[in-house]
Amino acid sequence: MKVSIVKYNAGNIFSVINAIKRLGIDPIWTDDAETLASSDCVIFPGQGEARNAMDYLKSHNLDRLIAQLKQPVLGICIGQQLLCKHSEEGDTDCIGIFPISVKRFQPQRHEQKVPAMGWNAIRDLKSPLFKGLTKRDYVYFVHSYYCEMCDFTTATADYILPYSAALHKDNYYATQFHPEKSGVVGHKILENFIDITSRK
């Protein structure tokens, strides 16, 4: 199976590469459009700043490519946010798969720190990505911005307010949390994504 990981100016890529290797697959880390388009599935992960990330993607025409992919795509963290319509971070227009906005957390109390960092429960699971998970499994988050709730929300989390911990539309799947840093639960989610790909 040919699994490609989008290469752009984002951090935390190598933990995703290692997580896929633990599934017995040697992924390709690339910004080559032809390689990405010919892959069985594409993973779009990372940590970073929305405007800088979109500038890189646009300079390599990867924003258009990602929007046209027909195979399963998994966005992780800022990868999920960039699949949305717009981000408050840098007032950035994003790829637009999910017709929602990405907004900055606004703390209401002193103990509510931003970025939100650490383990949190995900609930209301509605995607094959979460096959085999329980109702209150915990996963690892690091983020200052969140995706609004919408018709494409497939998991919710709560920090300051409820938000989309995961999204799904057509062949696009996305998680705000980091499955590659979420232990056994995250391993199962990535395994499920590969299984979704193998059944296409």
N, C-alpha and C positions, 0 to 999 in steps of 0.2 A: 504494500500500500504506500502510495506517495503522499506524505503529509508535509505541507509547507507552512512555515511560520513567517509572517510578514516582517521584513527587516525595515525599520525606520528609526528615527531618533527618539527611541523610548528605552527606558530602563527595564530591568527585571526579565529580560528575555531568556537568559541562560537557565534560570530555574524552570521555565516552561520547556525548554529543550530537554533538560534532564528528566523532567516529569514524563515527557513523551517517550524518551529512551527507556524509562522503567516499564513502559508498556510493551517493550520489545520492538519498537519502531525507531529508526534513525531518521529524524526529520530534516528537512532542508530549510535553512534560514536564508531568505532571499528577498530582494526587492525587484527581481526580474519578472516582468509582467507575464511573459510566455510560460515561465516555470510555474507561477502561481495559477494561471488559468488552466494548466494541464494537470494540476494536482487532484487527487481524490478528495481532499478536504484542505481547508485553509484555517489556520489559527492566527488571530489578530490580537496579540496581547500587549502588555506593557504598562509602565508607569511613566508619567510625564505631564507636559503642559499642552493643552488642547491646540492653541494657535500654532505653536512650533511644530507639533505633530502633523497638523493639517497642511502646513506650508511644505513640509517634506513630502507628504503623500501627493499633493498637487504638483510639485515640481517633478515627480516621477510618474505622473498620471495614474497613480495607484488609487486615488479616490474614485475615479471613474471605473477602474478595473474592479475594485471591491464591490461597487454597486451593481456590477453586471455578472458577478459570479453565480453559477448555477449549482455548484457542489456545496455540501455543508460547510458553513463558516462559523467559527466560534470566536466571538470577541470577548476579551478578558480585561476588566478594570477600565483603563482609558480606551481600550478597544471597544467595550460596550458603549461608552460615552460618545465616541467618534462615529458610531453607527446611528446615532440619533440626529435630529434635525439641526439643533443649535445648542451651543454651550455658553453659559455665562462666563466661563473662563476665557478671558481675552475677547469676549463678544464674538465668538467663532461660529461660522456656519460649517456644519459637519456633513457627513456623507448622506444622511437622510433616509436610511432604511426604516427606522422607527420614527414616526412623526411626532416626537415629543422633545421637550427641552431638558437640558442638564443644568441643574441649579446648585448654587453653593449653600452648604449647611449654614443656617443662622442660629447660633446657640441661644437658648432661652434662659439657661442657668449657668452659673459659674463652672459647675462640674462637667458641663457638656463641651468637651474639647474638640477642636478641628485642627488637623484631620481626625476623622473617626478611624481608630486603629485598634485592631484586635479581633477576637472571636465573637461572632454573633450568630444567633439562630436564624435560619431561613424557614419560611412557612408558606402555606398555600401553594404547594408544588404542583405544577400542571404540565410538565414537559417530560418526554422520554429521556431527557438529559438527567433526570433525577430518579430514574428507575432503581428501586432497591433501597432508597433512602427512607428514613423515618420522618415523622412529622416535625421533629425538633432537632434536626442535625445542625451542628455548628460548623461554620466555615470562617476563613480569615479575610478580613477587610483592611484596606488602607486607602482612604479617599476623603477629599474635602468637598467633592461635588457628588450629586446623586441624580439618578434618572427618575423622572416623574412616574407615577402610577398610570397605567393605560390599559387598553384592551389586549396588548401584547405582553403584559406582565405575566411571567410564569413562576415567579417566586418573590416573596416580599421579605423585607427586613425592616427593623425599626431602630432608628437612632435620631433623636429629636422629633422625627416624624416618620410615618411609613413611606417606603419608597420601593422602587423596582430593584430587587436583588438579582433578577434575571429576566430576560426578554426572549421572545421567539416569534419570528415571522417568516413563513416559507422556509427557505434553506438557511436562514440566519438565526443563530443562537448566540446568546451573550450573557455574561455574568459580571456583576460589579465586584464580586469577591474573587479571590485568587485560588482556584482549585489546586494549582501547583504547590501552594503553601498550606493546604487544608488537610494534610494527612490522609487517612484512609478514606474519608468522605470525598475529598478532592480527587483522589486516585480513581474512585468509582465513577465520578462525574466525567472525567476525561476518558475513562474506559467506555462509558456509555456513548460519548460523542464518537469515538472510533467505531463502536458497534453500529450507530446510526449511519455512519459513512459506509460501512461494509454492506449494509442492506440496501443502499441506493442502486 
